[in-house]
Amino acid sequence: MLLIKELLIAGLLALKEYIIEHVITCLVPAFLLAGAMVTFIKKEAILKYLGEQANKFKSFSIASISSFFLAACSCTIIPVASGLYYSGAAIGVAFIVLWVAPATNILALIYTGQVLGSKITIARVIAAILMAFIVGFIMNFVFRNEKREIHNYQFDENTKIIEMKDLILLILILLSLLSPNYIIRKGAYIYKVLVWFIFTAVMIIYAAIFISKDKIKLWLSESLWFVKMIFPFLLLGVFIVGIIGKLIPEEWIKKWLGGNALSANFLATIIGSISYFATMTEAPFVHTLMKMGMGKGPALALLLTGPGLSLPNWIVIARVFGLKKAFVYVPVMIILGTTVGFVYGNWF
């Protein structure tokens, strides 16, 4: 009974920490951004540039490069990626955004360079892009016969991708999502809340003045749909991670992550894939383990999969995109993470 009580407390503490530090400044603007993309961006344009029929190299490149500027964790990015998907983007594009933004956003890369040095940072960028293209092609191939009614849209060259006033609103929402992490890198969390509040207040005022009430209602309705679909399962995943963290002894992790053997890389990938890392927290964690003897291959594997995947991420992907897509995506990323770590640790 004592063990069960301790595990429940660990899960609740993880849940408490996540709600306090991530819901307001991360998830609220992420849900609003997802709803806004579905509401304001012309689906015809999404299909032209990012849809199933678009040139894969171009659409994957656009998705990869743009994702570098989204400082989001593995859970925060799900509403954004699903917003793209439900707007008409190809499944491969959606999963590239889902991977690249948390695995290699520019903020995390800068911090990684400061903590771990330039070599592993460059390796992280190259590996993440390579993995992104591979998973994009795999997801597109496996689900190439998926039927989506949205594909009936036809793009008119004279149609605007998005109205200027709507684009400004999207930028303001994006600023409310990114600014807390970009502006406040150290110090009390309340400072991030303050930055978020300022940008959110500007966004609300702008919407009230320039966006019609009907569009605002539709935007909030779409955002609420994402909340209902994602948020409960996200909390469940965070709770489970808290329990798992209590069960795994720290000494056991240190012992089995040394060297660059395939088993060490696989274990590092599994740990990273299950654990939850807020953006930028993976670098100091990996740095600590490297000082204790962890090999550079497992370090890279953990740097990639730690922020890029998590158990809450698995659960919500299954909920939003379907079990089949989750069962393809997660194993593929685990295999790729293990392979990249093994190659890097032994040959670079």
Secondary structure, DSSP 8 states (H G I E B T S, - for coil): -HHHHHHHHHHHHHHHHHIIIIIIIIIHHHHHHHHHHHHHS-HHHHHHHHSTTS-HHHHHHHHHHHHTT----TTTHHHHHHHHHHHT--HHHHHHHHHHHHHH-HHHHHHHHHHH-HHHHHHHHHHHHHHHHHHHHHHHHHTTT---GGGG----TTS-SS-HHHHHHHHHHHHHHHHHHHH--SS-HHHHHHHHHHHHHHHHHHHHHHS-HHHHHHHHHHHHHHHHHHHHHHHHHHHHHHHHHHHS-HHHHHHHTBBS-HHHHHHHHHHHHHS---TTSHHHHHHHHHHTTB-HHHHHHHHHHHHH--HHHHHHHHHHH-HHHHHHHHHHHHHHHHHHHHHHHHH-
